[in-house]
Amino acid sequence: METYLDAMDPWEAVEKDYEVLPLSDNCTMAQIKNHKDKKMRKSKVNACLFAAVSLTIFTRVMSLKSAKTIWDYLKTKYEGNERIKGMQVLNLIKYFELQKMKESETIKEYSDKLLSIANKVK
């Protein structure tokens, strides 16, 4: 979901959790465009997150006001408990240990692959 939101451009609204303030009376066209973009980004991210929510937690998420609080709630809700996290770590360790360098791979490519696996462990 994070990758999708980043690709669709509204991820900034989740990360920064900014508030879109009303425009002043004498603003420039650039300020109007920036205001419209920020409002649109917040609306997009809220729509994406609401669509991702199952009906069982729909009412809970509807009471949350910002994209950041919705994202944080969904992240903790679906991240899993300690047992699941432990199993995921064990799977990553096993996957890491089974890696073999291919003849066509450079040392840099191989080390980057191993680092990407290691970085998945939180």
N, C-alpha and C positions, 0 to 999 in steps of 0.2 A: 504494500500500500504506500509506503514511504517513497519508493522509487516512482510509482505511478504519479503521486502528487508532485514530486519534484519535476518529473517530465512535463506535467500539465501546467507547471508554473505556480500553483498556489502554495507550495511548501513553505515559502517565506512567512505566510500568515500563521502557520503552525509554529515554526521555530521562534519567531519574534513576538508573536501574540500582541501585535500592535492594535491600538484603537484608532478608528478612522474618525477624525474630528471634523466638524462642519467647516465648510469653506467660509472665508471672510468675504466681505462685500466687494472689495477691489482686488481680485486675484488674477494672475496671469493664466494664459492658456495652458502653459506647462503645469501649473499647480492644479488646474481643473482636470487635466489628463491624468496626473499622478494620483489625485483623489479618486477619480473614477477607476483607475487600475487597482488601487488598494482595496476599494470597496468590492470590485469584481472578484479579486483574488480571495477575499474573505468569504464571499458568497459561494465561489467554486469549491473551496476546501470544505466548507460546511456541508454542501450538497453531496460531495464525494464521501465524506465521513458518515453522513446520515444514511446514504445508500449502502454503506458497508456494514451497518449495524443490523443485527438480527432483531426480530420483533420482541424477543424476551427482554432485551435491554433498551428498547426504543424509548420508553417513557423516561428512563433514567438519563439517557443522553439528551433528550429534548429539554431537560431542565438545565443542562449545562450551557453556558453562554458563549464561550469563546472556542475557537478551533483548537487552541492549545490544551484547554481542559478536556475537551472531547478526546483528543489524541492521547493524552496522558491516561485517561480512564480506559480507553480501548487497549492501550499498550499493556497496562497492568492486568486487565481482564483476560487477555488472550496470551500473555507471555508464558503462563504455566506455573505450576508450583515447583518447589525445590526438587522433587523427585524427577519431574519431567526435565528440568534444566540439567540435572545430573546425568540423565540418560542421553540428552543431546550432547553434552560434553564428552561422554564416553564414546559416542558414535563419531564425533569429530576426531578424537584421539586415535581411534581405530583407523579412520579414513586417512589421517595424517601418517600413521605408521605404515600403511599399505602403499604409499606413494613411491614410485620409482621414476628415476630420471630417464626420459626417452633419449635415444641417440640423436634425434634431430633438435633437441632442446638445448638452449644455452644455459650456463650456470645461473645467469641472471633470471631467466624465465622460470627455471626450476625453483630458485629461492623465492621469487615473487609468488609462485603458486603455493609454496609451503607457508609463506607469511600470510597470505590471504586466508588460508585454512586456520592458522593460529589466531588470527585477529577475529575470527568468528566466535571464539570462546570469550564470553563476557565475564 
